[in-house]
């Protein structure tokens, strides 16, 4: 059964039109996440030099946080989901319609129509 999850996941991704990203294990995912984070950090640094001000994008912070959490065995994605939602609520970018929506968005990934576009 080893690898069935990875193969099935990639088959479903292909059906849904997502790009092919094969990772045989969580270590592969960690390497991919950290590689993307370093590339994003490099891009942010280049953009900051062009604009004359230091700015790190949210995708870079997320990539570094998730990659680090994978390497250390911590629940980084859940921490990101919760903290991102609390940040969006505290800055007034998102407003929950009822307590159930607030709880759902606090604990689970928000559907695209309720996310703040960055």
MODELLER restraints for C-alpha pairs under 7 A, 6 or more apart:
rsr = mdl.restraints
at = mdl.atoms
rsr.add(forms.Gaussian(group=physical.xy_distance, feature=features.Distance(at['CA:3:A'], at['CA:24:A']), mean=6.64, stdev=0.5))
rsr.add(forms.Gaussian(group=physical.xy_distance, feature=features.Distance(at['CA:6:A'], at['CA:23:A']), mean=6.91, stdev=0.5))
rsr.add(forms.Gaussian(group=physical.xy_distance, feature=features.Distance(at['CA:6:A'], at['CA:24:A']), mean=6.23, stdev=0.5))
rsr.add(forms.Gaussian(group=physical.xy_distance, feature=features.Distance(at['CA:10:A'], at['CA:20:A']), mean=6.48, stdev=0.5))
rsr.add(forms.Gaussian(group=physical.xy_distance, feature=features.Distance(at['CA:10:A'], at['CA:22:A']), mean=6.81, stdev=0.5))
rsr.add(forms.Gaussian(group=physical.xy_distance, feature=features.Distance(at['CA:14:A'], at['CA:20:A']), mean=6.66, stdev=0.5))
rsr.add(forms.Gaussian(group=physical.xy_distance, feature=features.Distance(at['CA:23:A'], at['CA:29:A']), mean=5.88, stdev=0.5))
rsr.add(forms.Gaussian(group=physical.xy_distance, feature=features.Distance(at['CA:30:A'], at['CA:67:A']), mean=5.28, stdev=0.5))
rsr.add(forms.Gaussian(group=physical.xy_distance, feature=features.Distance(at['CA:30:A'], at['CA:70:A']), mean=5.91, stdev=0.5))
rsr.add(forms.Gaussian(group=physical.xy_distance, feature=features.Distance(at['CA:30:A'], at['CA:71:A']), mean=6.79, stdev=0.5))
rsr.add(forms.Gaussian(group=physical.xy_distance, feature=features.Distance(at['CA:33:A'], at['CA:63:A']), mean=5.84, stdev=0.5))
rsr.add(forms.Gaussian(group=physical.xy_distance, feature=features.Distance(at['CA:33:A'], at['CA:67:A']), mean=5.44, stdev=0.5))
rsr.add(forms.Gaussian(group=physical.xy_distance, feature=features.Distance(at['CA:34:A'], at['CA:63:A']), mean=6.40, stdev=0.5))
rsr.add(forms.Gaussian(group=physical.xy_distance, feature=features.Distance(at['CA:34:A'], at['CA:64:A']), mean=6.25, stdev=0.5))
rsr.add(forms.Gaussian(group=physical.xy_distance, feature=features.Distance(at['CA:34:A'], at['CA:67:A']), mean=5.17, stdev=0.5))
rsr.add(forms.Gaussian(group=physical.xy_distance, feature=features.Distance(at['CA:36:A'], at['CA:63:A']), mean=6.95, stdev=0.5))
rsr.add(forms.Gaussian(group=physical.xy_distance, feature=features.Distance(at['CA:37:A'], at['CA:60:A']), mean=5.27, stdev=0.5))
rsr.add(forms.Gaussian(group=physical.xy_distance, feature=features.Distance(at['CA:37:A'], at['CA:63:A']), mean=4.76, stdev=0.5))
rsr.add(forms.Gaussian(group=physical.xy_distance, feature=features.Distance(at['CA:37:A'], at['CA:64:A']), mean=5.57, stdev=0.5))
rsr.add(forms.Gaussian(group=physical.xy_distance, feature=features.Distance(at['CA:40:A'], at['CA:60:A']), mean=5.53, stdev=0.5))
rsr.add(forms.Gaussian(group=physical.xy_distance, feature=features.Distance(at['CA:41:A'], at['CA:60:A']), mean=5.87, stdev=0.5))
rsr.add(forms.Gaussian(group=physical.xy_distance, feature=features.Distance(at['CA:44:A'], at['CA:55:A']), mean=6.79, stdev=0.5))
rsr.add(forms.Gaussian(group=physical.xy_distance, feature=features.Distance(at['CA:44:A'], at['CA:56:A']), mean=5.81, stdev=0.5))
rsr.add(forms.Gaussian(group=physical.xy_distance, feature=features.Distance(at['CA:44:A'], at['CA:57:A']), mean=6.78, stdev=0.5))
rsr.add(forms.Gaussian(group=physical.xy_distance, feature=features.Distance(at['CA:48:A'], at['CA:54:A']), mean=5.05, stdev=0.5))
rsr.add(forms.Gaussian(group=physical.xy_distance, feature=features.Distance(at['CA:48:A'], at['CA:55:A']), mean=5.98, stdev=0.5))
rsr.add(forms.Gaussian(group=physical.xy_distance, feature=features.Distance(at['CA:65:A'], at['CA:76:A']), mean=6.53, stdev=0.5))
rsr.add(forms.Gaussian(group=physical.xy_distance, feature=features.Distance(at['CA:66:A'], at['CA:76:A']), mean=5.23, stdev=0.5))
rsr.add(forms.Gaussian(group=physical.xy_distance, feature=features.Distance(at['CA:66:A'], at['CA:77:A']), mean=6.17, stdev=0.5))
rsr.add(forms.Gaussian(group=physical.xy_distance, feature=features.Distance(at['CA:69:A'], at['CA:75:A']), mean=6.37, stdev=0.5))
rsr.add(forms.Gaussian(group=physical.xy_distance, feature=features.Distance(at['CA:69:A'], at['CA:76:A']), mean=4.97, stdev=0.5))
rsr.add(forms.Gaussian(group=physical.xy_distance, feature=features.Distance(at['CA:81:A'], at['CA:108:A']), mean=6.79, stdev=0.5))
rsr.add(forms.Gaussian(group=physical.xy_distance, feature=features.Distance(at['CA:81:A'], at['CA:109:A']), mean=6.09, stdev=0.5))
rsr.add(forms.Gaussian(group=physical.xy_distance, feature=features.Distance(at['CA:82:A'], at['CA:106:A']), mean=5.10, stdev=0.5))
rsr.add(forms.Gaussian(group=physical.xy_distance, feature=features.Distance(at['CA:82:A'], at['CA:107:A']), mean=6.13, stdev=0.5))
rsr.add(forms.Gaussian(group=physical.xy_distance, feature=features.Distance(at['CA:85:A'], at['CA:105:A']), mean=6.89, stdev=0.5))
rsr.add(forms.Gaussian(group=physical.xy_distance, feature=features.Distance(at['CA:85:A'], at['CA:106:A']), mean=6.02, stdev=0.5))
rsr.add(forms.Gaussian(group=physical.xy_distance, feature=features.Distance(at['CA:88:A'], at['CA:94:A']), mean=5.52, stdev=0.5))
rsr.add(forms.Gaussian(group=physical.xy_distance, feature=features.Distance(at['CA:89:A'], at['CA:95:A']), mean=6.05, stdev=0.5))
rsr.add(forms.Gaussian(group=physical.xy_distance, feature=features.Distance(at['CA:93:A'], at['CA:116:A']), mean=6.98, stdev=0.5))
rsr.add(forms.Gaussian(group=physical.xy_distance, feature=features.Distance(at['CA:96:A'], at['CA:102:A']), mean=5.27, stdev=0.5))
